[in-house]
Amino acid sequence: MTEQRSPVFLTRVALKNYRSIAACDFSLGPLTFLVGANGSGKSNFLDALRLVTDSLLSSLDHALRERGGIQEVRRRSSGHPTNFGVRLSFLLKDGRSGTFAFEVGARPRGEFVVKQEECSVGQDRYVVREGNLVHPVGGVFPPVVADRLYLVNAAGLPQFRPVFDALSHMGFYNINPAQIRKLQSPDRGDVLARDGANLASLVGRLERADSAALKERVAEYLAQVVPGVVGFEQKRVGHMETIEFRQTVEASADAWRFPAINMSDGTLRVLAVLVGLFQAGADRRVPLVGLEEPETALHPAAAGVLRDCIVEASRGVQVIVTSHSAELLDDTKVTDEQLRAVEATGGRTKIARVDEAARSALHERLYTAGELLRANQLLPDANAVVDPHQLRLFDEGEA
């Protein structure tokens, strides 16, 4: 029997001066819950990862402008840091491990420069400093542009293409039901859009023969969350498309059909979340899924079903969830290894493993993570909070 490969793609994430996050550095497993109060900075962590994907798919300039510019991304504090940085350690599908790190510096009038960038995978490595390739790859290498991530150009080299593909196919979701109700333009359905705007295309992809089992699993979970819904399909409307639901109606022998425009926010959100979790398929083309408060608009009683779905999906794809829902965490199977506590003090976000008291309570099964969250007892371990002055984003030596 073939042993199933671990779904973990990002093994470790370090951030420095990104929005409210002064510094964080911790490992990730197949499933990670970022828990904390509203406004504590949970979404900023996911946004830093999404910035990487956005910068590779479009450009770093476009990704920063979408967020209000470099001045809105770099952390604001009395120390006035002008740079922000990201370091990702990863494990590719082919078994190779590596790192990708970059630091972006602010310049006057909203301009910026990539001060340093490095990528290593297996024995291959490049290092760029302020527009100069100081550690070239082989004899022929692409040109460097000071305000763009070099990995975009390095993707033309076979040794770095898998890194580009994996980082650019991470999916991050804050579902907008209004976008799902609209008629949608068809696309390839490779990756679900952040707001669900191409959900119909993803449903169409699940309807293919090789994904039939995944669609059936999504339908089973959807029926548990929304009683009466017995199926859903992609439906063409002229040159556009939508989703058609089949739902049982009292006194009717057959299920009635309803377009997405007639369905509730909760139904549309949960379908998009389920599709986002199971979209990777057997080829794992989406290596990581980040969900922002997936419990929004759901009845608390449905949180347990959603949690079971997230846990099942995390066996095939790495999942990061931001939440402040005690109901979502109300299970003894949620372990301290899966939790990262987020807390904001004076506008500064701290992210780390939960403190020793919470770890002990969870190990001894005295409380569930949900019960500790209700009592405000899921707090970052002070000994695990990273000092930004000691956080190293780049390897020593030639970098």
Salt bridges, closest charged atoms under 4 A:
ASP25 OD1 - ARG12 NE 2.82
ASP47 OD2 - ARG19 NE 3.25
ASP47 OD1 - ARG50 NH2 3.00
ASP47 OD2 - ARG67 NE 3.03
ASP54 OD2 - ARG50 NH1 3.27
ASP54 OD2 - ARG67 NH2 3.01
ASP61 OD2 - ARG65 NE 2.95
GLU66 OE1 - ARG50 NH1 3.71
GLU66 OE1 - ARG67 NH1 3.37
GLU72 OE2 - ARG76 NH2 2.38
ASP94 OD2 - ARG96 NE 2.97
GLU118 OE2 - ARG87 NH1 3.64
GLU130 OE2 - LYS115 NZ 3.31
ASP165 OD1 - ARG161 NE 2.78
ASP190 OD2 - ARG188 NE 3.30
ASP190 OD1 - ARG205 NH1 3.20
GLU207 OE2 - LYS215 NZ 3.38
GLU220 OE1 - ARG217 NH1 2.35
GLU233 OE2 - ARG246 NE 2.81
GLU233 OE1 - ARG257 NH1 3.39
GLU241 OE1 - ARG236 NH1 3.82
GLU244 OE1 - ARG257 NH1 2.99
ASP265 OD1 - ARG181 NH2 2.49
ASP283 OD1 - ARG285 NH1 3.39
GLU292 OE2 - ARG194 NH1 3.10
GLU293 OE2 - HIS324 NE2 3.42
GLU312 OE2 - ARG217 NE 2.91
ASP330 OD2 - ARG374 NH2 2.70
ASP331 OD2 - ARG307 NH2 3.24
ASP331 OD1 - LYS333 NZ 3.31
ASP336 OD1 - HIS363 NE2 2.63
ASP381 OD2 - ARG353 NE 3.19
ASP381 OD2 - ARG359 NH1 3.01
ASP395 OD1 - ARG87 NH2 2.95
GLU398 OE1 - HIS135 ND1 2.95
